[in-house]
Amino acid sequence: MKKYAIIVAGGTGKRMGESLPKQFLKLGGTPILIHTLQAFYSADPEIELIITLPQDEIQFWDELNIWHQNYIEHTVVEGGETRFHSVKNALEHVQNGLVAVHDGVRPFVSTNTLNQSFEMAKDKKAVVAAVLMKDSVRQVNANGKNKNIDRSSLRMVQTPQTFDAKLLKAAYKVTFNPSFTDDASVVEASGHEITLIDGDYQNIKITTPEDLIIAEALLKAR
């Protein structure tokens, strides 16, 4: 089956305290987004790669590719107002097959996770990588009171989130709703069940300065 990957890269540098969008920050001397592309290409060079970027960042991205000699073939699509709209725009470039949606700032996604995601999606149609909670969790209500929650019933959701392309495209025909926090929530709202697979604790999302420190350590360890 044809495989696609939509890599969503519309973040800013606000939580990083940087003016440069976080997907362009350097990790081991190379922009994070290039590391993410390389992870997919290493897993399967046949995956058709689609990156969503704000319109005013596309030229800068082109320049980065030249500077860092990144020759991995990919399509760049203008992003939208929200992640939902960005993915919807990218889906215009997807035909039949399987499509993984992934955060541009998760550069450590493993080949095993990617391969398992695509393989499971052939049958289950909607597959999400997730990991067990490590910390205790408490729920706070509207009155400010809190209570313990059994963490064994909770999972931390990661990407990739991998779907049958027809299913995902049909799910995205709806009007945007603020409750759509990720692609799984859009598909779930269409009535399809989500299958969870084991993610990887190293598959971190780099959004804060602390994350970048951890990412540098992970890269060095590899």
Buried (B, 14 or more C-beta within 10 A) or exposed (E): EEBBBBBBBBBBBEEBEBEBBBBBBBBEEBBBBBBBBBBBBEBEEEBBBBBBBBEEBBEBBEEBBEEEEBEEEBEBBBBBEEBBBBBBBBBEEBEEBBBBBBBBBBBBBBEEBBEBBBBBBEEBBBBBBBBEBEEEEEEEEEEEEEEEEEEEEEBEBBBBBBBBBBBBBEBBEEEBEEEBEBBBBBBBEBEBEBBBBEBBEBBBBBBEEEBBEBBBEBBEEE
